[in-house]
Amino acid sequence: MNASIENAFAVWLVDAGIVLPIHKGASTEEFDPEKLAVIVSVPEVEHSVGPLHRATVNLVVSGPAYHASVQSYREAAASVRSLVEAHPSNGLASALDDESGLELGGLWVKDSSERIEEDRWIHTLALTVGLVRPV
């Protein structure tokens, strides 16, 4: 289930106009560490009750701290953040339904953080996503 949710978020970001490379956390694909990228990670999906599930989704914008301008990094992070804030009207529900068969029950930004770690800019949006498995 985690991989299908990662895939749904990746498809949604592309369809919504994010032009950066988008990588999934469960994937083994390699990407260029010298470029800005978005990483979609779903470390946990928890069954709540009946058809209800709760997923932790991390959207990470990352790039080399000393090779990419702060402005380009912050613009990329802001564009992902604005998509998340507008999720009710920009296709996330249909991407989840199409890619994972799950319905969107709600989304909450649990944490938003920015840091430099190992010479990389890292902006993380930690989301709690409510999902419903149709019966």
JOKAMO-V308940 format. One record per backbone hydrogen bond with DSSP energy under -0.5 kcal/mol. NH is the residue of the N-H (numbers start at 0). CO is the residue of the C=O. If there is no record, write none. Layout:
BEGIN
nh=NH co=CO
nh=NH co=CO
END
This chain:
BEGIN
nh=4 co=0
nh=5 co=1
nh=6 co=2
nh=7 co=3
nh=8 co=4
nh=9 co=5
nh=10 co=6
nh=11 co=7
nh=12 co=8
nh=13 co=9
nh=14 co=10
nh=15 co=11
nh=16 co=13
nh=17 co=12
nh=18 co=16
nh=20 co=35
nh=22 co=37
nh=24 co=39
nh=26 co=23
nh=32 co=30
nh=34 co=31
nh=36 co=61
nh=37 co=20
nh=38 co=59
nh=39 co=22
nh=40 co=38
nh=40 co=57
nh=43 co=55
nh=45 co=53
nh=47 co=45
nh=47 co=51
nh=48 co=51
nh=51 co=48
nh=52 co=130
nh=53 co=45
nh=54 co=128
nh=55 co=43
nh=56 co=54
nh=56 co=126
nh=57 co=40
nh=58 co=56
nh=58 co=124
nh=59 co=38
nh=59 co=57
nh=60 co=58
nh=60 co=122
nh=61 co=36
nh=61 co=59
nh=62 co=120
nh=64 co=118
nh=65 co=118
nh=66 co=63
nh=67 co=63
nh=72 co=68
nh=73 co=69
nh=74 co=70
nh=75 co=71
nh=76 co=72
nh=77 co=73
nh=78 co=74
nh=79 co=75
nh=80 co=76
nh=81 co=77
nh=82 co=78
nh=83 co=79
nh=84 co=80
nh=85 co=81
nh=86 co=83
nh=88 co=85
nh=89 co=86
nh=91 co=86
nh=94 co=90
nh=95 co=91
nh=96 co=92
nh=97 co=93
nh=98 co=94
nh=99 co=95
nh=100 co=95
nh=100 co=96
nh=101 co=95
nh=102 co=131
nh=104 co=129
nh=105 co=129
nh=107 co=127
nh=109 co=107
nh=109 co=125
nh=110 co=125
nh=112 co=123
nh=114 co=121
nh=116 co=114
nh=116 co=119
nh=119 co=116
nh=120 co=62
nh=121 co=114
nh=122 co=60
nh=123 co=112
nh=124 co=58
nh=125 co=110
nh=125 co=123
nh=126 co=56
nh=126 co=124
nh=127 co=107
nh=128 co=54
nh=128 co=126
nh=129 co=105
nh=129 co=127
nh=130 co=52
nh=131 co=102
nh=132 co=50
nh=133 co=100
nh=133 co=131
END
